[in-house]
Amino acid sequence: MEAPERGALTLVRLVAVLLVVASILELGLYWAECRNPKHPVPVAAIPVVLRLIPALLGFAGLIRARAIAEWISDKLEL
């Protein structure tokens, strides 16, 4: 694997991990919002599922990282 392809692979992995981390942070903020002592609200399933979508995309990106990196390399002709 050449240096530009390694760079693209690193970029794809970084974006995928950031999607997972952002999703976890968003879920934590939603949970904290629901557990507010002044106005407690039960945790609903639909907002949790919607906040998990970026994490699923991140895991899919990690699984398919090499193919995505090759596609980016081909598109940019690196």
N, C-alpha and C positions, 0 to 999 in steps of 0.2 A: 504494500500500500504506500503510495507516494505521499509527500508532505501535504499537498493541497487536499487530498482525500482524507487524510487524518484530521486536518483542520475542519473540514466539513463534518466529519463524524463527531468530533468534539463539540461543534456547534449544535448539532442535532441532539446529542445527549444532554447538553447543558439546557437547551430549551425544554426538553422533555422533563428533566428533573425540576426545573423551575415551575412548570405547569403543575406537577404533583405537589410541590411545596406551597404554591399559591392556593391550591385547592384545600390543602390541610389547614392553612391559616384562615381561609374564608370559612371553613367549617367551624373552627375554633371561635371565630368572631360571632358566628351565628349562634353557637351554643351559649356563649357569654351573654349575647343579647337576649336570648330566651330565659336565661337564669338571672336576669336583672332583679334584685331584691324588691325594687319599688313596683315593677310591673311584670311579674313572672308570666311567661307564656309557654304552653307546651311545645315541644319540638315537633314540627310537622315533617312528614316523609317527603313531600314534593320538593320543598326547598333544599333538603339534604341531597336528594337525587340530582337536582340541578347543579348543586355545588360540587358534586362528584364527577361531572362530565369532563372538566379539564384534567382531572387526575386520570381518568380512563384514557383520554387522548395522550397524556404523558406516558402512561405505561405502554400504550400501543406504539408511541414514538420510540421508546427504549427498546421494545422488541424488534421493531423494523428499522432501527437506526442505520444499519449498514446500507440497506436498500435506499433509504431516503438520502443518505450522504452521497451515494453513487449517483442518484438522480440529480441532486444539486450540482455535483461536479460536472455531469454531462450537460446540464442546462447552462452553466457558467463557463463551460469549456476550460476547466482548470488543468 
